Amino acid sequence: MTEEAAELPPAPKAAEEVFGERFPEAVRYGELLADAGVRRGLIGPREVPRLWERHLLNCAVLSEVVPEGVSVCDVGSGAGLPGIPLALVRPDLRITLLEPLLRRTNFLQEVVELLGLDHVTVVRGRAEEVMGKLPQVHVVTARAVAPLDRLAGWGVPLLRPYGEMLALKGDAAEEELKGARAALSKLGVVETSVVHVGEGVVDPPSTVVRVEVGESPGGVRFAAKRAKAARVSRASRGRRR
């Protein structure tokens, strides 16, 4: 059963400042979310009135803590949040939108092509399936995917040595981080913090859990799994030749 599409509300002044010259594309993306996104069940119709503040801007301000010129994998990208807003404000990034569901990847591919996001690639799959098949990245992003300990189990092994995972979380971020410390340690995480971004743009500011890894992302077990997956992938490419 499909939901009924709604109309995107007018953009707040902050949106023009945040998205800059890509503001028209941000509007178009918002319209797609309000229309096809709702009809295809990617977002709920009740989210449409707050698409700018709660979704588009909330995700775009993540750019404040993403280094310049790095590779990014948006795990469980869904309707493209935070990956698409991040791509609109940061053309210097190389972004992979990773999503397992076909109807969502179809939507993401349509958005990427329509908005001309040449620095964005859509990949269908689960994080545990693509490990060793996709190049390791500097930054993993995620929003509303899973509790932090489970999310880290999917996202951290995709990182390069000394990379970081940036997870958009809610008010309970500190408590969630506290409860996940043991699991994070086993995954090779060496430093964690909670940071707030978007001061003066979104109210309240967006809360980000930052998880930084050392030289062995995912720990010893995932290093072996990653190496095995890479060998299988190379062998498969060899057979195709």
C-alpha positions in Angstrom: 0.0 0.0 0.0 1.5 3.3 -1.1 1.3 6.6 0.9 -0.2 9.8 -0.5 2.5 12.3 -1.6 2.6 15.8 0.0 4.1 19.2 -0.9 7.5 20.2 0.2 7.2 23.2 2.6 9.1 26.4 1.7 12.8 26.3 2.5 14.1 28.2 5.6 16.7 30.9 4.9 19.4 28.7 6.4 18.9 26.2 3.6 20.1 28.7 1.0 23.2 29.5 3.0 24.1 25.8 3.8 23.5 24.4 0.2 24.8 27.5 -1.6 24.9 27.1 -5.4 23.5 23.6 -5.0 20.3 25.0 -3.3 18.1 24.3 -6.4 19.2 20.7 -6.3 18.5 20.5 -2.6 14.9 21.8 -3.3 14.6 19.2 -6.1 15.7 16.4 -3.8 13.3 17.6 -1.1 10.5 17.5 -3.7 11.4 14.0 -4.7 11.3 12.9 -1.0 7.9 14.5 -0.5 6.6 12.9 -3.7 8.2 9.7 -4.8 9.8 9.1 -1.4 6.4 9.1 0.3 4.6 7.2 -2.5 7.3 4.4 -2.4 7.2 4.2 1.3 10.7 5.5 1.8 9.6 8.2 4.3 6.4 8.7 6.1 4.0 11.5 5.0 4.2 13.0 8.5 7.9 13.8 7.9 7.2 16.0 4.9 6.3 19.2 6.9 9.7 18.9 8.7 11.8 17.7 5.8 14.1 20.8 5.8 14.9 21.1 9.5 14.8 17.4 10.6 16.2 15.8 7.5 17.9 17.9 4.8 19.6 20.4 7.0 20.1 18.0 9.9 22.1 15.8 7.5 23.9 18.6 5.6 25.5 20.0 8.7 27.4 16.7 9.1 29.8 18.2 6.6 31.3 20.3 9.4 33.1 17.2 10.8 34.0 15.4 7.5 37.6 16.1 6.4 38.3 17.4 2.9 38.7 15.2 -0.1 38.1 11.9 1.6 36.1 8.8 0.6 32.8 8.2 2.4 30.4 5.2 2.7 26.9 6.0 3.8 25.8 2.7 5.4 22.0 1.9 5.2 21.5 5.0 3.1 17.7 4.5 2.8 16.3 7.5 1.0 19.8 9.1 0.9 20.1 10.5 4.4 22.7 11.7 5.2 24.5 10.8 2.0 22.7 13.0 -0.5 22.6 16.2 1.5 26.3 15.7 2.3 27.1 15.2 -1.4 25.2 18.4 -2.3 27.3 20.5 0.0 30.6 18.6 -0.4 31.6 18.0 -4.1 35.1 17.2 -2.9 34.0 13.9 -1.3 33.8 10.5 -3.0 30.6 9.0 -1.6 29.2 5.5 -1.8 25.5 5.1 -0.9 25.2 1.5 0.5 21.7 0.2 0.8 20.4 -3.5 0.6 16.8 -2.9 -0.6 16.2 -2.7 -4.3 13.4 -0.2 -4.2 15.6 2.2 -2.2 18.7 1.7 -4.5 16.5 2.4 -7.5 15.3 5.7 -5.9 18.9 6.6 -5.0 20.2 6.0 -8.5 17.4 8.1 -9.9 18.2 11.0 -7.5 22.0 10.8 -8.2 21.4 10.9 -12.0 18.8 13.7 -11.8 20.9 15.9 -9.6 24.1 15.3 -11.5 26.0 13.9 -8.5 29.0 12.5 -10.4 31.0 12.0 -7.2 28.3 9.6 -5.8 28.0 5.9 -6.4 25.0 3.7 -5.4 25.8 0.1 -4.3 23.1 -2.4 -3.4 24.2 -4.7 -0.5 24.7 -5.1 3.2 27.8 -3.9 4.9 28.9 -7.4 5.9 28.5 -8.5 2.2 30.6 -5.8 0.6 33.5 -5.9 3.1 36.6 -6.8 1.1 34.8 -6.1 -2.2 34.6 -2.3 -1.9 37.7 -0.2 -1.3 38.1 0.8 2.4 37.0 4.3 3.1 38.2 7.2 5.3 34.7 7.9 6.7 31.6 5.8 7.3 28.3 7.8 7.9 25.0 6.5 9.2 21.7 7.8 10.4 18.8 6.0 12.2 20.2 2.6 11.1 20.7 0.6 14.3 22.0 0.8 17.9 25.6 2.0 18.1 27.1 -1.4 19.0 25.4 -3.2 16.1 26.0 -0.3 13.7 29.7 -0.3 14.5 29.9 -4.0 13.7 28.7 -3.2 10.2 30.5 0.1 9.6 33.8 0.0 11.3 35.2 -2.9 9.2 34.6 -0.8 6.1 37.1 1.8 7.3 40.7 2.3 6.3 43.2 2.3 9.1 42.8 5.5 11.3 39.4 6.2 9.7 36.3 7.2 11.5 32.6 6.5 11.7 30.2 9.4 12.1 26.7 8.4 13.3 23.9 10.9 13.6 22.1 10.1 16.9 19.5 11.6 19.2 19.4 12.9 22.8 20.5 9.5 24.2 23.8 9.5 22.3 26.0 9.7 25.4 24.2 6.8 27.0 24.3 4.8 23.9 28.0 5.4 23.5 28.6 4.4 27.1 26.8 1.1 26.6 28.7 0.3 23.5 32.3 1.0 24.7 33.1 -2.7 25.2 31.9 -3.7 21.8 33.7 -0.7 20.2 37.0 -1.7 21.9 36.8 -5.2 20.3 36.4 -3.6 16.9 39.7 -1.7 17.1 38.2 1.6 18.1 40.7 3.8 19.9 38.8 7.0 20.5 35.2 8.1 20.8 33.4 11.4 21.3 30.0 13.1 21.0 30.0 16.3 19.0 27.3 18.8 18.0 27.1 20.4 14.6 24.8 22.9 12.9 24.8 25.5 15.6 22.6 28.4 14.4 21.3 26.3 11.5 19.2 23.6 13.1 17.6 23.7 16.5 18.6 21.7 18.4 22.0 21.1 16.7 22.6 17.7 15.2 24.3 15.2 17.5 27.1 13.1 16.1 28.8 10.1 17.7 32.4 10.0 16.4 34.2 6.7 16.5 37.8 6.6 15.5 39.8 3.4 14.7 43.5 2.5 14.9 45.5 0.5 12.5 43.2 -2.5 12.5 39.5 -1.4 11.8 37.2 -4.1 13.0 39.9 -5.9 15.0 41.7 -9.1 14.2 38.6 -11.2 13.3 37.4 -8.7 10.7 40.9 -8.3 9.3 41.0 -12.0 8.4 37.4 -11.9 7.1 38.2 -8.8 4.9 41.3 -10.5 3.5 39.4 -13.7 2.7 36.6 -11.6 1.0 39.2 -9.8 -1.1 40.8 -13.1 -2.2 37.4 -14.4 -3.3 36.7 -11.2 -5.2 40.0 -11.3 -7.0 39.5 -14.9 -7.9 36.0 -14.2 -9.2 37.3 -11.3 -11.4 40.1 -13.7 -12.7 37.5 -16.3 -13.7 35.5 -13.7 -15.6 38.5 -12.7 -17.7 
